[in-house]
Amino acid sequence: MKAVLCKQHGLPETLVLEDVPSPTPGPKEVVISVKACGVNFPDTLIIQNKYQFKPDLPFSPGGEIAGVVKAVGEGVKHVKPGDTVIALTGWGGFAEEVLTDAAKVFPVPPMFDFKVAATFAYAYGTSYYALKDRAQLKAGETLLVLGASGGVGLAAVQLGKVMGAKVIAAASTAEKLEVCRQSGADELVNYNDADWREQIKALTGGNGVDVVYDAVGGGYAEPALRSMAWCGRYLVVGFAAGDIPKIPLNLTLLKGCAIVGVFWGDFARRQPKDNMGNMMQLFAWLAQGQLKPHISAEYPLEQAAQALNDLLQRRATGKVVLVVE
């Protein structure tokens, strides 16, 4: 089988496509023939050895796949060969086949095609955990989403609306903001405008926003924190801008606000029943048409570096997916 391999840590151009042996499942393991693999910002970090998880070299990036079960090991009961599934593997998905723990494999709901299935769980799972469990977002509150045109950002915009919030989408270009508008955002702010904080103040009647969803970091973090309402919640989701911001903690005192970390992967590991409940709710909303995943680009395996660079260079809107023939 073919696999995109990280044999040395570095930028996407260091990845290579090679033939490798097909895997064999051990007890409680599953081998999946990959049909599609979501491309996520953590993939750009893991190949540079900058992510929380650090697999041994060589490895394939790609932690969110959809495909067909090829083989199962002893003790696997919930899926069988021939089943269509999604799997949250952590890494290994940029390949024609992947071996993973059976606990990370879930049957695909019937409304999914492979591309949607491979791009749904990470974005919507992260954003729902952030808004529901960490921020406890309430109907009628105001939500500011930074990086709103990205995968998790668009998921947060759509979920904010489903949960009854007023959603202000912030992004860097008019084209990206138009995608946010089409996903249901109530208000749009270009945070390259010098007065974007004043725009937020005007849009909230001077009260500020109740929840900030920040998957960007960098120089946008502190102005967003200064734009918060009393008792607001600031969600730390990621750092797509590259720099991890250093926050003056006196702002939390003055605002009476909380800075809350969002690590969905560890939540799913530590609280699997709670995570499954979240996913079932998300699948229900998807089936009802209340959530509409947006895929802006798809590539074959041999163009994995291009897919990753779309994220690194912030060209993508919504999700990017690798399609395996």
BELQUI-V350969 format. One record per helix or strand of 3 or more residues. SS is the DSSP state (a for helix, b for strand). FROM is the first residue (numbers start at 1). TO is the last residue. Records with the same first field share a line. If there is no record, write none. Layout:
SS = FROM-TO / FROM-TO
//
This chain:
b = 2-6 / 16-19 / 29-39 / 64-72 / 84-88 / 97-101 / 105-107 / 142-146 / 166-171 / 187-190 / 209-214 / 228-236 / 258-261 / 295-299 / 318-323
a = 12-14 / 41-46 / 102-104 / 114-117 / 121-134 / 151-162 / 174-182 / 196-203 / 220-226 / 250-255 / 264-270 / 272-287 / 301-312
//
